[in-house]
Amino acid sequence: MVTTIIRLVVFAIVPSVIKEIKLIKKFITSRLEERTTWDGAMLIGVGLIILIAGPFASMAAYIAIAYGAWTIYKSE
């Protein structure tokens, strides 16, 4: 029973997985040559940076407003 399962995995599933991996690799390699792929990657990167930095950016804006108000209020 166990040897039958091992044979099934080795002879049926593994070659299929290897074939799929090669197909995915070929697809990715062909897409990397296109300009639109680089454009899309940059847009995804910028979007992720905005999502990650969003809370920090609003905190920095409040700090900048507070510091600006402080510099207006205090004398030289």
Distance bins in CASP14 RR format, pairs under 12 A and 6 or more apart:
PFRMAT RR
TARGET T0000
AUTHOR 0000-0000-0000
RMODE 2
METHOD distances of the structure
MODEL  1
1 7 0 0 0 0 0 1 0 0 0 0 0
1 8 0 0 0 0 0 1 0 0 0 0 0
2 8 0 0 0 0 0 1 0 0 0 0 0
2 9 0 0 0 0 0 1 0 0 0 0 0
3 9 0 0 0 0 0 1 0 0 0 0 0
3 10 0 0 0 0 0 1 0 0 0 0 0
3 11 0 0 0 0 0 1 0 0 0 0 0
4 10 0 0 0 0 0 1 0 0 0 0 0
4 11 0 0 0 0 0 1 0 0 0 0 0
4 12 0 0 0 0 0 1 0 0 0 0 0
5 11 0 0 0 0 0 1 0 0 0 0 0
5 12 0 0 0 0 0 1 0 0 0 0 0
5 13 0 0 0 0 0 1 0 0 0 0 0
6 12 0 0 0 0 0 1 0 0 0 0 0
6 13 0 0 0 0 0 1 0 0 0 0 0
6 14 0 0 0 0 0 1 0 0 0 0 0
7 13 0 0 0 0 0 1 0 0 0 0 0
7 14 0 0 0 0 0 1 0 0 0 0 0
8 14 0 0 0 0 1 0 0 0 0 0 0
8 15 0 0 0 0 0 1 0 0 0 0 0
8 16 0 0 0 0 0 1 0 0 0 0 0
9 15 0 0 0 0 0 1 0 0 0 0 0
9 16 0 0 0 0 0 1 0 0 0 0 0
9 17 0 0 0 0 1 0 0 0 0 0 0
10 16 0 0 0 0 0 1 0 0 0 0 0
10 17 0 0 0 0 0 1 0 0 0 0 0
10 18 0 0 0 0 0 1 0 0 0 0 0
11 18 0 0 0 0 0 1 0 0 0 0 0
12 18 0 0 0 0 0 1 0 0 0 0 0
12 19 0 0 0 0 0 1 0 0 0 0 0
13 19 0 0 0 0 0 1 0 0 0 0 0
13 20 0 0 0 0 0 1 0 0 0 0 0
14 20 0 0 0 0 0 1 0 0 0 0 0
14 21 0 0 0 0 0 1 0 0 0 0 0
15 21 0 0 0 0 0 1 0 0 0 0 0
15 22 0 0 0 0 0 1 0 0 0 0 0
16 22 0 0 0 0 0 1 0 0 0 0 0
16 23 0 0 0 0 0 1 0 0 0 0 0
17 23 0 0 0 0 0 1 0 0 0 0 0
17 24 0 0 0 0 0 1 0 0 0 0 0
18 24 0 0 0 0 0 1 0 0 0 0 0
18 25 0 0 0 0 0 1 0 0 0 0 0
19 25 0 0 0 0 0 1 0 0 0 0 0
19 26 0 0 0 0 0 1 0 0 0 0 0
20 26 0 0 0 0 0 1 0 0 0 0 0
20 27 0 0 0 0 0 1 0 0 0 0 0
21 27 0 0 0 0 0 1 0 0 0 0 0
21 28 0 0 0 0 0 1 0 0 0 0 0
22 28 0 0 0 0 0 1 0 0 0 0 0
22 29 0 0 0 0 0 1 0 0 0 0 0
23 29 0 0 0 0 0 1 0 0 0 0 0
23 30 0 0 0 0 0 1 0 0 0 0 0
24 30 0 0 0 0 0 1 0 0 0 0 0
24 31 0 0 0 0 0 1 0 0 0 0 0
25 31 0 0 0 0 0 1 0 0 0 0 0
25 32 0 0 0 0 0 1 0 0 0 0 0
26 32 0 0 0 0 0 1 0 0 0 0 0
26 33 0 0 0 0 0 1 0 0 0 0 0
27 33 0 0 0 0 0 1 0 0 0 0 0
27 34 0 0 0 0 0 1 0 0 0 0 0
27 37 0 0 0 0 0 1 0 0 0 0 0
28 34 0 0 0 0 0 1 0 0 0 0 0
28 37 0 0 0 0 1 0 0 0 0 0 0
28 41 0 0 0 0 0 1 0 0 0 0 0
29 37 0 0 0 0 0 1 0 0 0 0 0
30 37 0 0 0 0 1 0 0 0 0 0 0
31 37 1 0 1 0 0 0 0 0 0 0 0
31 38 0 0 0 0 1 0 0 0 0 0 0
31 39 0 0 0 0 0 1 0 0 0 0 0
31 40 0 0 0 0 0 1 0 0 0 0 0
31 41 0 0 0 0 1 0 0 0 0 0 0
32 38 0 0 0 0 1 0 0 0 0 0 0
32 40 0 0 0 0 0 1 0 0 0 0 0
32 41 0 0 0 0 1 0 0 0 0 0 0
34 40 0 0 0 0 1 0 0 0 0 0 0
34 41 0 0 0 0 0 1 0 0 0 0 0
35 41 0 0 0 0 0 1 0 0 0 0 0
35 42 0 0 0 0 0 1 0 0 0 0 0
36 42 0 0 0 0 0 1 0 0 0 0 0
36 43 0 0 0 0 0 1 0 0 0 0 0
37 43 0 0 0 0 0 1 0 0 0 0 0
37 44 0 0 0 0 0 1 0 0 0 0 0
38 44 0 0 0 0 0 1 0 0 0 0 0
38 45 0 0 0 0 0 1 0 0 0 0 0
39 45 0 0 0 0 0 1 0 0 0 0 0
39 46 0 0 0 0 0 1 0 0 0 0 0
40 46 0 0 0 0 1 0 0 0 0 0 0
40 47 0 0 0 0 0 1 0 0 0 0 0
40 48 0 0 0 0 0 1 0 0 0 0 0
41 47 0 0 0 0 0 1 0 0 0 0 0
41 48 0 0 0 0 0 1 0 0 0 0 0
42 48 0 0 0 0 0 1 0 0 0 0 0
42 49 0 0 0 0 0 1 0 0 0 0 0
43 49 0 0 0 0 0 1 0 0 0 0 0
43 50 0 0 0 0 0 1 0 0 0 0 0
44 50 0 0 0 0 0 1 0 0 0 0 0
44 51 0 0 0 0 0 1 0 0 0 0 0
45 51 0 0 0 0 1 0 0 0 0 0 0
45 52 0 0 0 0 1 0 0 0 0 0 0
45 53 0 0 0 0 0 1 0 0 0 0 0
46 52 0 0 0 0 0 1 0 0 0 0 0
46 53 0 0 0 0 0 1 0 0 0 0 0
47 53 0 0 0 0 1 0 0 0 0 0 0
47 54 0 0 0 0 0 1 0 0 0 0 0
48 54 0 0 0 0 0 1 0 0 0 0 0
49 56 0 0 0 0 0 1 0 0 0 0 0
49 57 0 0 0 0 0 1 0 0 0 0 0
50 56 0 0 0 0 0 1 0 0 0 0 0
50 57 0 0 0 0 1 0 0 0 0 0 0
50 58 0 0 0 0 0 1 0 0 0 0 0
51 57 0 0 0 0 0 1 0 0 0 0 0
53 59 0 0 0 0 0 1 0 0 0 0 0
53 60 0 0 0 0 1 0 0 0 0 0 0
53 61 0 0 0 0 0 1 0 0 0 0 0
54 60 0 0 0 0 1 0 0 0 0 0 0
54 61 0 0 0 0 1 0 0 0 0 0 0
55 61 0 0 0 0 0 1 0 0 0 0 0
55 62 0 0 0 0 0 1 0 0 0 0 0
56 62 0 0 0 0 0 1 0 0 0 0 0
56 63 0 0 0 0 0 1 0 0 0 0 0
57 63 0 0 0 0 0 1 0 0 0 0 0
57 64 0 0 0 0 0 1 0 0 0 0 0
58 64 0 0 0 0 0 1 0 0 0 0 0
58 65 0 0 0 0 0 1 0 0 0 0 0
59 65 0 0 0 0 0 1 0 0 0 0 0
59 66 0 0 0 0 0 1 0 0 0 0 0
60 66 0 0 0 0 0 1 0 0 0 0 0
60 67 0 0 0 0 0 1 0 0 0 0 0
61 67 0 0 0 0 0 1 0 0 0 0 0
61 68 0 0 0 0 0 1 0 0 0 0 0
62 68 0 0 0 0 0 1 0 0 0 0 0
62 69 0 0 0 0 0 1 0 0 0 0 0
63 69 0 0 0 0 0 1 0 0 0 0 0
63 70 0 0 0 0 0 1 0 0 0 0 0
64 70 0 0 0 0 0 1 0 0 0 0 0
64 71 0 0 0 0 0 1 0 0 0 0 0
65 71 0 0 0 0 0 1 0 0 0 0 0
65 72 0 0 0 0 0 1 0 0 0 0 0
66 72 0 0 0 0 0 1 0 0 0 0 0
66 73 0 0 0 0 0 1 0 0 0 0 0
67 73 0 0 0 0 0 1 0 0 0 0 0
67 74 0 0 0 0 0 1 0 0 0 0 0
68 74 0 0 0 0 1 0 0 0 0 0 0
END
